[in-house]
Amino acid sequence: MQGGVTIGKIGGKGPDLSPWRRIGILANLGIAMVAATAIGLALGYQLDKWLKTSPWLMILFLLFGIAAGFINVFREANRSKEREED
């Protein structure tokens, strides 16, 4: 609080997120979703090569990666909702 004005909040509700900050959060979510999927796919592919179980582990870990990506999106959505309520 500086001179009777609350810094970083509009009307005393939640943090003031500039458009660039919001774009950054959304870009981070997109990158996290793609990264989780790619890591799951790569891990499954390498395990398939090593254990000669093609394509089953690749498919399984791809699904795990996609699920992890969605979990990250839901967690960030809940954090954003909590920030707006504060």
N, CA and C atoms as an extended XYZ file, in Angstrom:
258
Properties=species:S:1:pos:R:3:atomname:S:1:resname:S:1:resid:I:1 pbc="F F F"
N         0.860       -1.169        0.000 N   MET     1
C         0.000        0.000        0.000 CA  MET     1
C         0.903        1.227        0.000 C   MET     1
N         0.619        2.121       -0.909 N   GLN     2
C         1.448        3.307       -1.040 CA  GLN     2
C         0.545        4.514       -1.257 C   GLN     2
N         0.526        5.417       -0.294 N   GLY     3
C        -0.293        6.613       -0.433 CA  GLY     3
C        -1.782        6.311       -0.532 C   GLY     3
N        -2.244        5.247        0.159 N   GLY     4
C        -3.652        4.906        0.141 CA  GLY     4
C        -4.093        4.117       -1.075 C   GLY     4
N        -3.148        3.761       -1.934 N   VAL     5
C        -3.486        3.002       -3.136 CA  VAL     5
C        -2.873        1.620       -3.023 C   VAL     5
N        -3.675        0.591       -3.227 N   THR     6
C        -3.169       -0.768       -3.198 CA  THR     6
C        -2.503       -1.072       -4.528 C   THR     6
N        -1.236       -1.457       -4.461 N   ILE     7
C        -0.475       -1.743       -5.680 CA  ILE     7
C        -0.718       -3.185       -6.096 C   ILE     7
N        -0.973       -3.384       -7.378 N   GLY     8
C        -1.135       -4.735       -7.911 CA  GLY     8
C        -2.542       -5.277       -7.838 C   GLY     8
N        -3.469       -4.489       -7.389 N   LYS     9
C        -4.856       -4.967       -7.314 CA  LYS     9
C        -5.791       -3.916       -7.874 C   LYS     9
N        -6.892       -4.382       -8.427 N   ILE    10
C        -7.919       -3.475       -8.944 CA  ILE    10
C        -9.123       -3.595       -8.018 C   ILE    10
N        -9.509       -2.509       -7.431 N   GLY    11
C       -10.685       -2.518       -6.566 CA  GLY    11
C       -10.527       -3.421       -5.364 C   GLY    11
N        -9.284       -3.732       -4.982 N   GLY    12
C        -9.055       -4.582       -3.823 CA  GLY    12
C        -9.278       -6.051       -4.075 C   GLY    12
N        -9.530       -6.451       -5.317 N   LYS    13
C        -9.799       -7.858       -5.614 CA  LYS    13
C        -8.710       -8.425       -6.512 C   LYS    13
N        -8.041       -9.457       -6.022 N   GLY    14
C        -7.091      -10.212       -6.836 CA  GLY    14
C        -5.964       -9.387       -7.419 C   GLY    14
N        -4.945      -10.064       -7.913 N   PRO    15
C        -3.824       -9.357       -8.514 CA  PRO    15
C        -4.203       -8.776       -9.874 C   PRO    15
N        -3.581       -7.657      -10.201 N   ASP    16
C        -3.794       -7.027      -11.496 CA  ASP    16
C        -2.869       -7.694      -12.499 C   ASP    16
N        -3.420       -8.529      -13.363 N   LEU    17
C        -2.612       -9.216      -14.364 CA  LEU    17
C        -2.708       -8.466      -15.678 C   LEU    17
N        -1.574       -7.982      -16.127 N   SER    18
C        -1.543       -7.273      -17.399 CA  SER    18
C        -1.807       -8.267      -18.529 C   SER    18
N        -2.172       -7.785      -19.696 N   PRO    19
C        -2.393       -8.691      -20.835 CA  PRO    19
C        -1.149       -9.523      -21.163 C   PRO    19
N         0.040       -8.921      -21.031 N   TRP    20
C         1.269       -9.674      -21.321 CA  TRP    20
C         1.482      -10.783      -20.308 C   TRP    20
N         1.154      -10.539      -19.061 N   ARG    21
C         1.281      -11.566      -18.021 CA  ARG    21
C         0.327      -12.724      -18.313 C   ARG    21
N        -0.889      -12.402      -18.715 N   ARG    22
C        -1.866      -13.452      -19.054 CA  ARG    22
C        -1.412      -14.269      -20.258 C   ARG    22
N        -0.850      -13.588      -21.251 N   ILE    23
C        -0.329      -14.302      -22.423 CA  ILE    23
C         0.796      -15.234      -21.999 C   ILE    23
N         1.637      -14.762      -21.091 N   GLY    24
C         2.729      -15.586      -20.588 CA  GLY    24
C         2.232      -16.837      -19.878 C   GLY    24
N         1.198      -16.681      -19.072 N   ILE    25
C         0.624      -17.831      -18.358 CA  ILE    25
C         0.046      -18.835      -19.354 C   ILE    25
N        -0.680      -18.343      -20.355 N   LEU    26
C        -1.273      -19.242      -21.347 CA  LEU    26
C        -0.201      -19.929      -22.189 C   LEU    26
N         0.848      -19.191      -22.547 N   ALA    27
C         1.935      -19.786      -23.318 CA  ALA    27
C         2.632      -20.869      -22.499 C   ALA    27
N         2.802      -20.602      -21.216 N   ASN    28
C         3.418      -21.594      -20.339 CA  ASN    28
C         2.581      -22.867      -20.285 C   ASN    28
N         1.273      -22.721      -20.223 N   LEU    29
C         0.392      -23.897      -20.210 CA  LEU    29
C         0.530      -24.695      -21.495 C   LEU    29
N         0.581      -24.006      -22.628 N   GLY    30
C         0.730      -24.700      -23.901 CA  GLY    30
C         2.044      -25.444      -23.995 C   GLY    30
N         3.106      -24.798      -23.559 N   ILE    31
C         4.424      -25.438      -23.596 CA  ILE    31
C         4.459      -26.633      -22.649 C   ILE    31
N         3.886      -26.495      -21.462 N   ALA    32
C         3.867      -27.596      -20.495 CA  ALA    32
C         3.072      -28.787      -21.030 C   ALA    32
N         1.976      -28.512      -21.715 N   MET    33
C         1.155      -29.591      -22.283 CA  MET    33
C         1.939      -30.347      -23.348 C   MET    33
N         2.579      -29.625      -24.240 N   VAL    34
C         3.353      -30.256      -25.317 CA  VAL    34
C         4.548      -30.996      -24.731 C   VAL    34
N         5.227      -30.395      -23.757 N   ALA    35
C         6.411      -31.022      -23.168 CA  ALA    35
C         6.054      -32.325      -22.457 C   ALA    35
N         4.979      -32.331      -21.690 N   ALA    36
C         4.569      -33.554      -20.986 CA  ALA    36
C         4.229      -34.657      -21.981 C   ALA    36
N         3.542      -34.300      -23.052 N   THR    37
C         3.197      -35.283      -24.080 CA  THR    37
C         4.446      -35.815      -24.776 C   THR    37
N         5.370      -34.924      -25.124 N   ALA    38
C         6.600      -35.341      -25.814 CA  ALA    38
C         7.470      -36.211      -24.917 C   ALA    38
N         7.562      -35.872      -23.636 N   ILE    39
C         8.362      -36.678      -22.715 CA  ILE    39
C         7.754      -38.068      -22.566 C   ILE    39
N         6.444      -38.150      -22.431 N   GLY    40
C         5.784      -39.458      -22.346 CA  GLY    40
C         6.005      -40.280      -23.596 C   GLY    40
N         5.895      -39.652      -24.758 N   LEU    41
C         6.101      -40.345      -26.026 CA  LEU    41
C         7.540      -40.841      -26.152 C   LEU    41
N         8.506      -39.986      -25.839 N   ALA    42
C         9.920      -40.365      -25.952 CA  ALA    42
C        10.278      -41.480      -24.979 C   ALA    42
N         9.785      -41.390      -23.755 N   LEU    43
C        10.062      -42.429      -22.768 CA  LEU    43
C         9.458      -43.761      -23.203 C   LEU    43
N         8.225      -43.741      -23.670 N   GLY    44
C         7.586      -44.963      -24.151 CA  GLY    44
C         8.304      -45.556      -25.347 C   GLY    44
N         8.749      -44.709      -26.262 N   TYR    45
C         9.475      -45.177      -27.451 CA  TYR    45
C        10.778      -45.860      -27.056 C   TYR    45
N        11.528      -45.232      -26.144 N   GLN    46
C        12.797      -45.815      -25.717 CA  GLN    46
C        12.584      -47.132      -24.964 C   GLN    46
N        11.564      -47.191      -24.125 N   LEU    47
C        11.269      -48.444      -23.427 CA  LEU    47
C        10.849      -49.538      -24.406 C   LEU    47
N        10.083      -49.184      -25.424 N   ASP    48
C         9.695      -50.153      -26.448 CA  ASP    48
C        10.907      -50.699      -27.183 C   ASP    48
N        11.844      -49.823      -27.516 N   LYS    49
C        13.065      -50.272      -28.195 CA  LYS    49
C        13.861      -51.214      -27.292 C   LYS    49
N        13.967      -50.873      -26.028 N   TRP    50
C        14.772      -51.650      -25.091 CA  TRP    50
C        14.124      -52.998      -24.773 C   TRP    50
N        12.803      -53.004      -24.561 N   LEU    51
C        12.089      -54.225      -24.164 CA  LEU    51
C        11.443      -54.950      -25.340 C   LEU    51
N        11.529      -54.362      -26.543 N   LYS    52
C        10.947      -54.940      -27.761 CA  LYS    52
C         9.453      -55.247      -27.592 C   LYS    52
N         8.730      -54.256      -27.119 N   THR    53
C         7.283      -54.405      -26.903 CA  THR    53
C         6.483      -53.478      -27.806 C   THR    53
N         7.078      -53.025      -28.883 N   SER    54
C         6.486      -52.019      -29.750 CA  SER    54
C         5.062      -52.382      -30.156 C   SER    54
N         4.148      -51.481      -30.179 N   PRO    55
C         4.101      -50.076      -29.781 CA  PRO    55
C         3.441      -49.850      -28.437 C   PRO    55
N         3.281      -50.870      -27.624 N   TRP    56
C         2.413      -50.789      -26.447 CA  TRP    56
C         2.879      -49.797      -25.392 C   TRP    56
N         4.137      -49.820      -25.053 N   LEU    57
C         4.613      -48.879      -24.036 CA  LEU    57
C         4.611      -47.444      -24.555 C   LEU    57
N         4.872      -47.277      -25.837 N   MET    58
C         4.828      -45.938      -26.410 CA  MET    58
C         3.413      -45.357      -26.295 C   MET    58
N         2.426      -46.155      -26.607 N   ILE    59
C         1.035      -45.710      -26.502 CA  ILE    59
C         0.674      -45.417      -25.049 C   ILE    59
N         1.079      -46.318      -24.147 N   LEU    60
C         0.770      -46.152      -22.730 CA  LEU    60
C         1.393      -44.870      -22.173 C   LEU    60
N         2.680      -44.652      -22.451 N   PHE    61
C         3.346      -43.469      -21.916 CA  PHE    61
C         2.898      -42.190      -22.630 C   PHE    61
N         2.481      -42.304      -23.861 N   LEU    62
C         1.893      -41.148      -24.540 CA  LEU    62
C         0.615      -40.720      -23.814 C   LEU    62
N        -0.210      -41.684      -23.452 N   LEU    63
C        -1.437      -41.380      -22.703 CA  LEU    63
C        -1.117      -40.804      -21.331 C   LEU    63
N        -0.061      -41.345      -20.663 N   PHE    64
C         0.362      -40.784      -19.378 CA  PHE    64
C         0.807      -39.332      -19.545 C   PHE    64
N         1.528      -39.040      -20.611 N   GLY    65
C         1.993      -37.683      -20.870 CA  GLY    65
C         0.842      -36.725      -21.121 C   GLY    65
N        -0.126      -37.167      -21.902 N   ILE    66
C        -1.301      -36.335      -22.168 CA  ILE    66
C        -2.060      -36.075      -20.867 C   ILE    66
N        -2.217      -37.112      -20.046 N   ALA    67
C        -2.908      -36.950      -18.761 CA  ALA    67
C        -2.150      -35.967      -17.863 C   ALA    67
N        -0.826      -36.081      -17.824 N   ALA    68
C        -0.021      -35.160      -17.012 CA  ALA    68
C        -0.184      -33.721      -17.502 C   ALA    68
N        -0.243      -33.535      -18.809 N   GLY    69
C        -0.453      -32.203      -19.360 CA  GLY    69
C        -1.785      -31.614      -18.939 C   GLY    69
N        -2.834      -32.410      -18.993 N   PHE    70
C        -4.147      -31.922      -18.581 CA  PHE    70
C        -4.192      -31.637      -17.080 C   PHE    70
N        -3.517      -32.459      -16.287 N   ILE    71
C        -3.461      -32.202      -14.845 CA  ILE    71
C        -2.808      -30.853      -14.589 C   ILE    71
N        -1.727      -30.551      -15.306 N   ASN    72
C        -1.072      -29.250      -15.156 CA  ASN    72
C        -2.014      -28.105      -15.521 C   ASN    72
N        -2.784      -28.277      -16.580 N   VAL    73
C        -3.733      -27.236      -16.995 CA  VAL    73
C        -4.795      -27.027      -15.920 C   VAL    73
N        -5.338      -28.108      -15.373 N   PHE    74
C        -6.368      -27.981      -14.341 CA  PHE    74
C        -5.808      -27.348      -13.072 C   PHE    74
N        -4.576      -27.713      -12.694 N   ARG    75
C        -3.966      -27.103      -11.512 CA  ARG    75
C        -3.793      -25.602      -11.694 C   ARG    75
N        -3.308      -25.209      -12.849 N   GLU    76
C        -3.118      -23.771      -13.103 CA  GLU    76
C        -4.456      -23.037      -13.151 C   GLU    76
N        -5.486      -23.684      -13.684 N   ALA    77
C        -6.815      -23.072      -13.703 CA  ALA    77
C        -7.320      -22.859      -12.280 C   ALA    77
N        -7.092      -23.832      -11.405 N   ASN    78
C        -7.507      -23.676      -10.006 CA  ASN    78
C        -6.714      -22.581       -9.318 C   ASN    78
N        -5.402      -22.497       -9.582 N   ARG    79
C        -4.591      -21.429       -8.998 CA  ARG    79
C        -5.086      -20.063       -9.460 C   ARG    79
N        -5.416      -19.975      -10.741 N   SER    80
C        -5.901      -18.709      -11.291 CA  SER    80
C        -7.227      -18.322      -10.643 C   SER    80
N        -8.081      -19.297      -10.452 N   LYS    81
C        -9.381      -19.038       -9.823 CA  LYS    81
C        -9.187      -18.572       -8.386 C   LYS    81
N        -8.245      -19.201       -7.658 N   GLU    82
C        -7.972      -18.801       -6.283 CA  GLU    82
C        -7.396      -17.390       -6.231 C   GLU    82
N        -6.537      -17.041       -7.199 N   ARG    83
C        -5.962      -15.690       -7.247 CA  ARG    83
C        -7.051      -14.652       -7.445 C   ARG    83
N        -8.035      -14.958       -8.278 N   GLU    84
C        -9.116      -14.000       -8.542 CA  GLU    84
C       -10.016      -13.836       -7.321 C   GLU    84
N       -10.179      -14.896       -6.523 N   GLU    85
C       -11.041      -14.825       -5.356 CA  GLU    85
C       -10.398      -14.066       -4.209 C   GLU    85
N        -9.058      -14.042       -4.161 N   ASP    86
C        -8.346      -13.350       -3.060 CA  ASP    86
C        -8.437      -11.891       -3.153 C   ASP    86
